[in-house]
Amino acid sequence: MKKALFTISVYSENNIGLLNRISGIFLKRHINIESLNVSKSEIDGVSKFTIVSFTTEEWTRKIVQQIEKQIEVIKAFYHTDEETIFQESALFKISSNLLFDERQIQNIIKENHSTIVTVAREFFVISKTGRRSEVDHMYDQLKPYGIMQFVRSGRISVTKDVMGITALLNGTKEAE
């Protein structure tokens, strides 16, 4: 089977230890988590894990089934890149003198549709949101000038199709 990037969305209660158990499911199968983001979801009191892994669809399906066996998990889904709209965010900390002395830095900021979020005497911070390849491209452009610090988020994504999780939960509440 062909390997690809899959985005796994997990809707769950916000309980201690769940992240550890979910990462253990990947560990047991020797599958690396490429990125991970946890946040509140569109449903009050429900958290959403967004996990990206590079594996086969068969393994992804098995992982999702194992994740759904966790008591706190309400529902888990997986999607290909074509089925989702996704972004990452990154922050670059650069020496302040470069902002004024290197005209190319200003061009890189403009060409990459990024923004300066703060300027201090010693440094300035650039924010870039986009696809992983776009963030990587900007990193490669800034690296020769010296990056003081760099951090990127995990993938955040929404599906192109309706997820149906809200309807599922509403149906569950009505059934009680």
C-alpha positions, 0 to 999 in steps of 0.5 A: 500500500502507498504511504501518504499524509493523513489528518486524523481529527479526534473529538473528545472530552478533555481528560488527563492522560488521553494524549499519552494513550493516543500517542501510545497507539502510534508508538506501538505501531512504530508510526511517527506523528508528523504534527499534533495540535489540540484545541477546543472545538466548535462544540462546547466542552469538546476538545479536538486533536488534529494529528498528522501522520505519514502512513498507509490508509490501512494503518490509519484506519486501524489507528482511528479504530483504536483511538475510538476505543478510548473512553473519552473519545467521542468520534475520530475521523481521518482525511487526505490532504485533498479532503481538508483545508489546512494551515500551519503558523510559524514565528521567526525571531531575527536580529533587528539590525537585519531589518534595516541593513538587509533590504532582502529581508523586507522583500522576503517578508513581503513575497511570503505574505508574512507580517512583523508582529513585534520589533525590539531593539535587539530583534524582530519577530515575523509571523507566517501562516500557510502550508508546510512547504510555504513555511519551509520555503521562508525558513530556507530564505531566512536561514542565511541571514541567521534565525535567532529562534524558530517555532512552528505549530502543528497543522490545523485543519477543517474538512471540505465536507460537513463533519457531522460531529455536531449532528452526531452529538445532538442525536446522542443528547436527544436519545438520552 
